[in-house]
Amino acid sequence: MSYFKSKKNWIFDMDGTLTIANHDFQAIKQELNIPLDMDILTSLSKLSKEEAEKKHNQLNQIELKIAKTTVPSPGSFELLQKIKSENYQLGILTRNSFGNSIETLKAAKLIEFFQDDFIFCRERAIPKPNPEGIFRLMDLWKANPIDTVMIGDYIYDLDAGRGAGVDTIYIDPTGTFPFKNSATHCVRELGEILNL
């Protein structure tokens, strides 16, 4: 049995996985005036409630601009179509906001593949690398970790998958795979998953 056939529940990171990465995180940190050596959501979680709210609104605006120019990554449409045709489950786990996730999927023309309830973003689950979003999706689907896979382009995606006890597929178009030790499989583009 092919690897693809052995998995019934597919959870994707969004930016840089389903879509071509176009976030310049260092530039965003500079615009938000937060430390460059810490991830954005961790930085914001350390601010006062009032300040954090202000910065979150600013971040949403920055990300919305990026969302509107999103393009799908190579092979994403074909892979999602194949998963859908098998009646497998499809979900998203992103550190983005829900509103911007919807805008991103619309711009990339991938929105038709995802049910709103299966899009877990920073308002709906503790952000990755915490595996909470994966556990919540598996609960919704009555899914087993052995039949579930998490696909992403960064260590947080792979750590979340490992924390939930599911396989991880690491996508890196450059083929350098700096986090390969945390992945079950490595691919340069999503289409390769069908041939694993």
Beta strands, then each sheet from edge to edge (+ up, - down):
strand 1: 9-12
strand 2: 89-93
strand 3: 119-120
strand 4: 148-152
strand 5: 167-171
strand 6: 185-187
sheet 1: 3+ 2+ 1+ 4+ 5+ 6+
end
